[in-house]
Structures are given as structure tokens and as C-alpha cells.
Amino acid sequence: MDQINKIVDDEIITTKDGGTRKYLIRWKEKSPTDDSWIDRSELQKIDLDILEHYESSSLNSTKSSFSQPG
């Protein structure tokens, strides 16, 4: 199984049943052209730690990004 290098981005895909969050994954030892979108449940199975780290750092960076000098 491929290993995750990092989560590059995420977005919410809206469907008629609501929405689902997808994550853009950069795979270890692969080029950025091989990045792929996977859903949260698949990401949790592959690497729960990287998901938790991404979500905690995303919350922190969103809050602080407006107060940083430009």
C-alpha cells in the first residue's frame, strides 16, 4: 500500500445528500502529478495520525493567518 507524504488540500464536495470532505494526498516517493483526492474514511484507514495533524494545524493556521503582517 502507498504511504502518504502529506495532505496538500481539502474541500467539501456538495451532493444532493449533503456533502463530503475530500483530501488531496501527496504520496511518498511519487510526483505531484500523482496526487489524488480521497475521502475521509479512506484517509482514516491509511493514516489517521496525518489526518489528525492536518486538521489541528489547519484550524490553527486559519485563525492566525489574518493576524500575521503582510
N, C-alpha and C positions, 0 to 999 in steps of 0.2 A: 504494500500500500504506500502511496506517495505521502510524504510528510509536508506539513505546512511551514513555510518560511515566515510569512506574516499575513495579516489581513490588510488589504490595501484600501478597501472602501466598503460601505454598506448602503443599502437603500431598501425602502419599503415598496413592494410591488402590490398595487391595489388590484383586488379581484372582486367579483360580484359577491363573494362570501366574506369580504373584509379585506384583509391584507396579510402579507407575509414578508418577513425581513430576509433579504439575501445578502450574502457576504462575498466580496471579490477576493479570491485567495491567490497569493503568490506561493507557488510550490518550491520546495527546496530543490536545488540543482536543475531548475528549469528556467527558461527565459520569461520575461514579462508577456510575451506573446502567448504563453501557455496559461496565463491567469484565467481563472474560471469562477463563475458565480455558483455558490451552493447555498442551500437553505440552512437554517439554524439547527435543525435536528441532525442533519448530516455533519455539520461542523462540530456539534457536541460529541458525536461518536468518534470523530477523527482526533480532535484536540480540544478538550474542554478548557484546559488551562489558558491556551492562547485566546479563546473566546472571552473568558472572564477578564483577562488582562486588557484586551482591546476595548471591552465595554467600560471598564473602570477608567482607562486612560482617555477614552472618548468623552466621557462625562466631564472629567477634569479639564481637558483641553477646550471644550466648548465653553465652559464657564470662564476660563481665564483668557481666552483669545481676544475678548473685547477690551480687556484692561491693559494689554501689552502695548507699549508705544510703537508707532509705525514708522 
